[in-house]
Amino acid sequence: MTARVFIPRDAAALSVGADAVAEAVAVEAARRGVSLDIVRTGSRGLLWLEPLVEVAAADDPRHAFGPVAPEDVPRLFDAGFPAPDADDPLALGPTEAIPYLRDQTRLTFARCGAVDPLSLEDYRAHGGGDGVARALTMTPAEICQAVTDSGLRGRGGAGFPAGIKWDTVRQAPGAPKYIACNADEGDSGTFADRMILEGDPFLLIEGMAIAALATGATEGFIYLRSEYPHARDTLRAALRIAEEQGWLGERIHGSDHTFRIHLRLGAGSYVCGEETAMLESLEGRRGQVRAKPPLPAHEGLFGKPTVVNNVLTLCAAPFVLAHGAEAYAAHGVGRSQGTQPFQLAGNIRRGGLVEAPFGITLRTLIEDFGGGTRSGRPVRAVQVGGPLGAYLPTDALDVPATYEALAEAGAMLGHGGIVVFDDTVDMAAMARFAMEFCAIESCGKCTPCRIGSQRGVEVIDRIVARRDREANRALLEDLCMVMTDGSLCAMGGLTPLPVQSALRHFPEDFHRQAAAE
Amino acid sequence: MVDRAPWAEDRARAILAAYRAEPGALLPMLHALQETFGCIDAEAVPLLAEVLNLSRAEVHGVVTFYHVFRRTRPGRHVVKVCRAEACQAVGAESLLDHVRRSLAVEDGGTTADGAFTLQVVYCLGNCALGPSVMVDETVHGRVTPARFDAVAAIHRDREDAA
């Protein structure tokens, strides 16, 4: 069998030259008359090692090299590439034995980076499709019950139990019903949705089909942010293949169920990641938040019962169905069951995707997996859960990453993004940025968010400029309270979280000018 | 390269026809128009209103709500520099300053030679390998000022060669 070489075409890998490496491998192989198959995969998520090149002869375990530059390729071939070579400085040994990957619990991301994302055959060969096959033998109520029993909660940030949401839609009167997948991954520090869409798109298609079977939905929409052209292309191709193979369309998998998926692109609006704003956008309107109730489960897309789930929630469902609720619930702690794909980002030495059971501490993630900062300077602040998440100081990192423990620490998990800053960060500037971002991205519907964020920028500027500091600090606290309690959605409601946490944990940064004078 | 065809109503009508059966078709239609014309021309607004049976105000409201939709033609390449938190943690602000100086444009502006339009964006999903810059649809990671200049030079050279 011809040796295979695996090179990602994930956007992160491409951003550091994976295409040039693939081309160099092809050119060098042709020049030397070496026969090999180049398989373009998603990313394993060991992003600091990208472009990560893997080799495998026949069914041998894969060996990895990375980060590979095009100029390394002739040297690798000199030493016998694509045979594994333990002596090259870029050799990483068997991929699955790399501690960063070995120490993870990959339920959702099991295939990501290992398979050809657009090969349904590869997908099947690696366990794909077992979840929907099982779901087809169950009643809708049984599927909802299994998801409820698994403890799976919404991975977009709100953490609502997925099975209960599905069951609400199942029981809601009205047709057609919709599955609306939120792939508007706008939080800075998050890229898990993008990785799975580029690396294992059939998983989402399977997850949405399971949700459709559970609820009686016949139409699905994927709302993908427009900043992800690679995910868009992969998803488009995957949807076409799924239709051709009878995984989507009429009588899916030979059953009596009809389920179609439409891919829709966002247009650069952060607030469209909020579920009701997303529904408005899907309906062709400004992405303005709707008041709840009615819940989308009762009156969602086009006024019909709608499941709105994040990509990762839907992508966890196939495992739950294929392996049983208990197998999923066996991971995690308390009411945070299963695994969470954490994303290590910002100023971090070993950035990437770490899927681990809930309960792992932030310190383990940042220090053991992440290896501290990329700059080599001390970690000073960590923002968990995107631009609306709290900034934590280093002495708060022993908190276990669960919905409950983070809430208790005044923080939130969000979509699992962890952004690390070193000691050069100016936390007053970051607090100001949180307000500025809210002002730019506010949908404008409610006043606390639309106007409050603008005033927030100004008040922080006055504090930093030492103008009537105590009065302005009190004013900022008051403003944050109004935004928290008075905003219609999480955009205005959570923007105070980064602001107040920065004030609480890093007050000295708001006094810098004073110290300098 | 960004497609920037001059406005042509018959061409626009043909593009929109493909989406008429779609529920909530306005965003897909706007994307399709911008893909061809490089922006949403003023003439597109009454046309969309007619095709979708909306008021012009409603269409205008949607066009202006979303950051992606432009109302003037961009340069031949669109440069998006990320200034979200993860990229800020690795120097996005100073990179952005450099890009502004290097291209001699303000945010949203187009270079004098029409080669580049600069846009500031919030997250390209490349948060472990920042700072990130997207040129047209290609993402570049760990971008230093020197690397940005090299990427810009490659695009200008390609144009000169063509």
Interface residues (C-beta under 8 A of the other chain):
Chain A: A11 A12 L14 S15 V16 L47 W48 E50 E185 G186 D187 S188 G189 T190 F191 R194 R225 S226 E227 Y228 P229 H230 H262 R264 L265 G266 A267 G268 S269 Y270 S281 L282 E283 G284 R285 R286 G287 Q288 F302 Q343 L344 A345 G346 N347 I348 G351 G352 R374 S375 Q383 P387 G417 V419 V420 F421 D422 V425 M430 F433 F437 I440 E441 C443
Chain B: E22 P23 G24 A25 L26 L27 P28 L30 H31 L52 E58 G61 V62 F65 Y66 H67 V68 F69 K80 A84 E85 A86 C87 Q88 A89 V90 V121 Y122 C123 L124 G125 N126 C127 A128 L129 G130 S132 M134 E137 T138 V139 H140 G141 R142
